[in-house]
Amino acid sequence: MKSLLSLLLSIYSVTGLSQFTNSNTLVSSSGTTVVTNTSVVNTGTLSLQGELVLNGGGTFTTNSAIRIPGLTLQTGSYATSGQITVTDNLTLQSGTFLPDADAQFIVGPNAVITRQEGYVAGTLYHQGAGDKFFPIGTADTYTPVSLTEVQNATEALVGIRAVNQDIGINTAVLPVSINNVSSDWYWEILAENTFNGARIALPVLPEDSELLSSGNVEGVVVEVSDDLSQANSLGRGSGSDGTQVVSRDITTGPIVTLGARNIVQVVIRNLITPNGDNENDYLFIENLELIEGTKKVYFLDRWGANTGNNIMDFVNDDPGLTAFFERFESGNYICVLQLEDGRKIKQPVTILKE
């Protein structure tokens, strides 16, 4: 006689389970759909080779790690605990998953997420490299996040959760170009194994509309240390618009939020007279100190060829530059300021040597 504790149940088609409780060993075959309109509780060994459909609300708990090829949330809220990995398809029609603080709700490296109105109200994890979509939020607000080109080997495990509160950072630690950061939203990045960073896209939520519309500013992603003592602007990259801000640089976390960056009007003065009279002896660029990162300066001749006279990290008011400009012949040139984010600002300049 088989012990009830080692009973093996082979399921081929199950629907309408009012409560799915497993304390033994339960296996469903490939192609099987298991549907329940309330809780799923696993305290034994659960091996689902098909799809699990949740419809109604309750809990989804497991005391051992389980892997599910297909998981569909049709409606309702499900508090989850334990480690649950979806390997093929995660479908979020409506409702929410609510992982507890110790849960690991994981999307496998090759899994596809299909979302209509449902989302994960808590931390969602992704495995592997590549582009990752995080349909996450809080209990009452959807706040989707995306990672682009996760920089790591396939074993990485990266989780993100949204936090609806003031990050509480001292504005004195913000970069000089950052006017302020969101007082309503930030996102925590939780990484295991090897994670060398990725570009991140954050949503622009209604609470942040005033932050990004007050004055002459634009949205950027700001990376913050876990003790809030350091902040770094990740810039504003391609794909940024009124609904989301994409970082120019990669982030490894642990905290990211939206920041308002002052839009700076850079002016390259167009006259250089390197004659030692302390007037226009060298190049001067107005508002340069408000631009983050390194600033490369080079000069094109009237045919558009690089003269070979390059300054790899230009700063204003460097007396040593007088000798640099003495190497030029008098004439007209195109001065090119290349910023760290790839932007180029060009200005015709005249060099006069007396």
C-alpha positions as CSV (number, residue, x, y, z in Angstrom):
1,M,0.0,0.0,0.0
2,K,1.3,3.4,-0.9
3,S,1.8,5.9,1.9
4,L,-0.4,8.9,1.6
5,L,2.7,11.0,2.1
6,S,4.3,9.7,-1.1
7,L,1.2,9.5,-3.2
8,L,1.8,10.5,-6.8
9,L,-1.2,12.2,-8.5
10,S,-1.0,12.5,-12.3
11,I,-3.3,15.2,-13.5
12,Y,-4.3,15.6,-17.1
13,S,-7.1,18.1,-16.9
14,V,-8.4,19.8,-13.9
15,T,-10.7,22.8,-13.7
16,G,-12.8,24.5,-11.1
17,L,-10.8,23.7,-8.0
18,S,-12.2,25.7,-5.1
19,Q,-9.0,25.2,-3.0
20,F,-5.8,23.7,-4.4
21,T,-3.9,22.3,-1.4
22,N,-1.1,19.8,-1.8
23,S,0.7,18.2,1.1
24,N,1.9,15.1,-0.8
25,T,3.6,14.7,-4.2
26,L,1.5,16.1,-7.1
27,V,2.5,16.1,-10.8
28,S,0.5,17.5,-13.7
29,S,1.3,16.5,-17.2
30,S,2.4,18.7,-20.1
31,G,-0.6,20.4,-21.7
32,T,-2.6,20.3,-18.5
33,T,-4.5,23.4,-17.3
34,V,-5.2,23.6,-13.6
35,V,-7.7,26.3,-12.6
36,T,-8.6,27.4,-9.1
37,N,-10.9,30.2,-8.0
38,T,-9.2,30.6,-4.6
39,S,-5.9,29.7,-2.8
40,V,-3.0,27.5,-3.9
41,V,-1.1,26.1,-0.9
42,N,1.8,23.7,-1.4
43,T,3.5,22.0,1.6
44,G,4.7,19.0,-0.3
45,T,6.2,18.4,-3.7
46,L,4.5,20.2,-6.6
47,S,5.5,19.6,-10.2
48,L,3.3,21.4,-12.7
49,Q,4.2,20.7,-16.4
50,G,1.3,22.7,-17.8
51,E,-0.5,25.9,-16.9
52,L,-1.9,27.2,-13.6
53,V,-4.8,29.6,-13.9
54,L,-5.8,31.7,-10.8
55,N,-9.2,33.3,-10.8
56,G,-10.7,34.8,-7.7
57,G,-8.2,35.7,-5.1
58,G,-6.5,34.2,-2.0
59,T,-3.0,33.0,-1.4
60,F,-0.4,31.3,-3.5
61,T,2.2,29.8,-1.1
62,T,4.8,27.2,-1.3
63,N,7.4,25.9,1.2
64,S,9.7,24.6,-1.6
65,A,10.8,26.2,-4.8
66,I,8.5,25.4,-7.7
67,R,8.7,26.0,-11.5
68,I,5.6,26.5,-13.6
69,P,5.7,26.7,-17.5
70,G,2.6,28.8,-17.6
71,L,0.9,31.0,-15.0
72,T,-2.2,33.1,-15.7
73,L,-3.8,35.6,-13.4
74,Q,-7.4,36.1,-14.6
75,T,-8.7,38.2,-11.7
76,G,-8.3,38.8,-8.0
77,S,-5.4,39.5,-5.7
78,Y,-3.0,36.7,-4.6
79,A,-0.6,37.1,-1.7
80,T,2.4,35.0,-2.6
81,S,5.2,33.5,-0.5
82,G,8.1,31.1,-1.3
83,Q,10.0,30.8,-4.6
84,I,7.9,30.6,-7.7
85,T,9.5,30.6,-11.2
86,V,7.6,31.0,-14.4
87,T,9.6,29.4,-17.2
88,D,7.5,30.0,-20.4
89,N,4.5,32.3,-20.1
90,L,3.3,34.8,-17.5
91,T,-0.1,36.2,-18.4
92,L,-1.5,39.1,-16.3
93,Q,-5.1,39.6,-17.4
94,S,-6.4,41.4,-14.3
95,G,-5.7,41.6,-10.6
96,T,-2.4,41.6,-8.7
97,F,0.2,39.3,-7.2
98,L,1.3,40.5,-3.8
99,P,4.7,38.9,-2.9
100,D,5.7,39.1,0.7
101,A,9.1,40.4,1.8
102,D,10.7,37.0,1.6
103,A,9.1,35.8,-1.6
104,Q,10.9,35.4,-4.9
105,F,8.4,35.7,-7.8
106,I,10.7,35.0,-10.7
107,V,10.4,35.2,-14.5
108,G,12.7,32.8,-16.2
109,P,15.3,33.9,-18.8
110,N,13.1,32.8,-21.8
111,A,9.7,33.5,-20.4
112,V,7.3,35.9,-22.2
113,I,5.1,38.3,-20.2
114,T,1.7,39.2,-21.6
115,R,-0.1,42.0,-19.7
116,Q,-3.6,43.4,-20.0
117,E,-4.4,45.0,-16.6
118,G,-2.8,42.8,-14.0
119,Y,0.6,43.4,-12.4
120,V,2.9,42.4,-9.5
121,A,2.4,44.7,-6.5
122,G,5.8,44.0,-5.0
123,T,9.2,42.7,-6.0
124,L,9.4,40.9,-9.4
125,Y,12.6,39.1,-10.3
126,H,14.0,38.4,-13.8
127,Q,16.7,35.8,-14.6
128,G,19.3,36.2,-17.3
129,A,20.7,38.8,-19.7
130,G,18.9,40.9,-22.3
131,D,15.9,43.2,-22.2
132,K,13.5,42.8,-19.2
133,F,10.0,44.1,-18.6
134,F,8.8,44.6,-15.0
135,P,5.0,45.0,-14.8
136,I,5.2,46.1,-11.2
137,G,3.6,48.6,-8.8
138,T,2.1,49.1,-5.4
139,A,-1.3,47.9,-4.2
140,D,-3.2,50.6,-6.0
141,T,-0.8,52.0,-8.6
142,Y,0.8,50.4,-11.7
143,T,4.4,51.6,-12.2
144,P,6.1,49.6,-15.0
145,V,9.9,49.5,-15.3
146,S,12.1,48.2,-18.1
147,L,15.8,47.2,-18.2
148,T,17.6,47.3,-21.5
149,E,20.6,45.0,-22.2
150,V,21.2,43.6,-18.8
151,Q,25.0,43.4,-18.6
152,N,25.8,40.0,-17.2
153,A,25.9,36.2,-17.6
154,T,22.7,34.2,-17.8
155,E,22.8,33.4,-14.0
156,A,21.9,36.9,-12.9
157,L,18.8,37.4,-10.8
158,V,17.5,41.0,-10.7
159,G,14.5,42.2,-8.8
160,I,12.8,45.6,-8.8
161,R,10.1,47.0,-6.5
162,A,8.3,50.4,-6.5
163,V,8.1,52.4,-3.3
164,N,5.5,55.2,-3.0
165,Q,7.1,57.6,-0.6
166,D,9.7,60.4,-0.3
167,I,13.2,59.0,-0.7
168,G,14.3,61.5,1.9
169,I,17.6,62.5,0.2
170,N,19.4,65.7,1.2
171,T,19.5,67.9,-1.9
172,A,23.1,68.9,-1.0
173,V,24.3,65.5,-2.3
174,L,22.6,65.9,-5.7
175,P,24.8,66.7,-8.8
176,V,25.0,70.3,-9.6
177,S,22.8,69.9,-12.7
178,I,20.0,68.3,-10.8
179,N,17.3,70.7,-9.5
180,N,15.4,68.1,-7.4
181,V,14.2,64.5,-7.3
182,S,10.8,62.9,-6.9
183,S,9.3,63.2,-3.4
184,D,6.7,60.5,-4.2
185,W,8.4,57.5,-6.0
186,Y,11.6,55.6,-6.1
187,W,12.5,52.0,-7.2
188,E,14.8,49.5,-5.4
189,I,16.9,47.1,-7.4
190,L,17.8,43.8,-5.7
191,A,20.4,41.8,-7.5
192,E,21.9,38.4,-6.9
193,N,24.8,36.6,-8.6
194,T,26.5,38.6,-11.4
195,F,24.8,41.9,-12.4
196,N,26.9,44.5,-14.1
197,G,24.1,46.9,-14.8
198,A,21.6,47.9,-17.5
199,R,19.8,51.0,-18.8
200,I,16.5,51.6,-17.0
201,A,13.2,53.2,-18.0
202,L,11.1,54.7,-15.3
203,P,7.5,55.8,-15.7
204,V,6.5,59.5,-15.3
205,L,3.6,59.2,-12.8
206,P,1.0,61.9,-12.1
207,E,2.7,62.9,-8.8
208,D,5.9,63.7,-10.7
209,S,4.3,65.9,-13.3
210,E,5.0,69.1,-11.3
211,L,8.6,68.1,-10.7
212,L,9.2,67.8,-14.5
213,S,7.2,70.9,-15.5
214,S,8.5,73.5,-13.0
215,G,10.9,75.8,-14.8
216,N,13.3,75.0,-17.6
217,V,14.0,71.4,-16.7
218,E,13.9,67.9,-18.2
219,G,13.6,64.5,-16.6
220,V,16.6,62.3,-15.9
221,V,17.2,59.1,-14.0
222,V,19.1,59.5,-10.7
223,E,20.9,56.7,-9.0
224,V,21.2,56.8,-5.2
225,S,23.3,54.8,-2.7
226,D,21.4,52.8,-0.1
227,D,22.5,55.1,2.7
228,L,21.4,58.2,0.7
229,S,24.8,59.8,1.0
230,Q,25.6,59.8,-2.8
231,A,23.6,60.5,-5.9
232,N,24.6,60.2,-9.5
233,S,22.8,61.4,-12.6
234,L,22.4,58.7,-15.2
235,G,21.2,61.2,-17.8
236,R,18.4,61.1,-20.2
237,G,18.6,58.7,-23.1
238,S,16.9,57.8,-26.3
239,G,13.2,56.8,-25.8
240,S,12.5,59.4,-23.1
241,D,9.2,61.3,-23.5
242,G,6.3,62.5,-21.4
243,T,5.4,59.0,-20.2
244,Q,8.8,57.6,-19.3
245,V,12.5,58.6,-18.7
246,V,15.2,56.3,-20.0
247,S,18.6,56.5,-18.5
248,R,21.6,57.3,-20.8
249,D,24.0,55.3,-18.6
250,I,23.6,51.9,-17.0
251,T,22.6,51.4,-13.4
252,T,23.4,48.7,-10.8
253,G,21.2,50.3,-8.2
254,P,20.4,50.0,-5.4
255,I,18.0,52.9,-5.7
256,V,16.8,54.9,-8.7
257,T,14.3,57.7,-9.0
258,L,13.3,60.6,-11.3
259,G,15.2,63.9,-11.2
260,A,14.7,67.3,-12.8
261,R,17.8,68.5,-14.6
262,N,18.2,72.1,-15.5
263,I,18.3,72.6,-19.3
264,V,21.5,74.5,-19.8
265,Q,22.1,76.9,-22.7
266,V,25.8,76.4,-23.6
267,V,27.4,79.3,-25.4
268,I,30.9,79.0,-27.0
269,R,32.5,82.4,-27.3
270,N,33.6,83.0,-30.9
271,L,36.8,85.0,-30.5
272,I,40.2,83.9,-29.3
273,T,43.2,86.2,-29.3
274,P,46.2,84.4,-27.7
275,N,48.4,87.4,-27.3
276,G,48.9,87.4,-23.5
277,D,46.8,90.5,-22.8
278,N,44.4,88.5,-20.6
279,E,41.5,89.2,-22.9
280,N,40.1,86.3,-25.0
281,D,43.5,84.6,-24.7
282,Y,41.8,81.2,-24.8
283,L,38.5,79.6,-25.4
284,F,35.7,80.2,-22.9
285,I,32.4,78.3,-22.9
286,E,29.5,79.8,-20.9
287,N,27.6,77.5,-18.4
288,L,30.1,74.7,-19.0
289,E,30.3,74.1,-15.2
290,L,26.6,73.1,-15.2
291,I,27.3,70.2,-17.6
292,E,28.1,66.8,-16.1
293,G,30.9,64.5,-17.3
294,T,34.0,65.1,-19.4
295,K,33.9,67.7,-22.2
296,K,36.1,67.1,-25.3
297,V,36.9,70.1,-27.5
298,Y,38.3,69.9,-31.0
299,F,38.6,72.2,-34.0
300,L,37.7,71.7,-37.6
301,D,39.3,73.7,-40.4
302,R,37.3,75.5,-43.1
303,W,37.1,72.2,-45.1
304,G,35.7,70.3,-42.1
305,A,38.9,68.4,-41.3
306,N,40.0,67.9,-37.7
307,T,43.1,70.1,-37.1
308,G,44.4,67.5,-34.6
309,N,44.3,70.1,-31.8
310,N,42.1,68.3,-29.3
311,I,41.5,69.0,-25.6
312,M,40.2,65.7,-24.0
313,D,38.7,67.3,-20.8
314,F,38.2,71.0,-21.3
315,V,37.7,73.4,-18.4
316,N,37.3,77.1,-18.5
317,D,39.9,79.5,-17.1
318,D,42.9,77.3,-17.6
319,P,45.9,79.6,-18.2
320,G,47.8,76.8,-19.8
321,L,45.5,77.0,-22.8
322,T,47.1,80.2,-24.0
323,A,50.1,78.3,-25.3
324,F,47.7,75.7,-26.8
325,F,46.0,78.3,-29.0
326,E,49.3,79.9,-30.0
327,R,49.9,76.8,-32.1
328,F,47.0,77.8,-34.4
329,E,47.3,80.0,-37.5
330,S,45.0,83.0,-37.6
331,G,41.8,82.2,-39.3
332,N,38.3,80.8,-38.9
333,Y,37.6,77.4,-37.4
334,I,34.6,75.3,-36.2
335,C,34.9,74.6,-32.5
336,V,33.2,71.3,-31.5
337,L,32.2,70.6,-27.9
338,Q,31.5,66.9,-27.5
339,L,29.7,66.0,-24.2
340,E,29.9,62.7,-22.4
341,D,26.4,61.8,-23.4
342,G,27.4,62.1,-27.1
343,R,25.9,65.5,-27.8
344,K,27.9,67.8,-30.0
345,I,27.7,71.6,-29.9
346,K,29.3,73.5,-32.8
347,Q,30.3,77.2,-33.1
348,P,32.3,79.1,-35.7
349,V,35.3,80.8,-33.9
350,T,37.9,83.2,-35.1
351,I,41.5,83.0,-33.9
352,L,43.5,86.2,-34.3
353,K,47.2,86.4,-33.5
354,E,48.8,89.8,-33.4
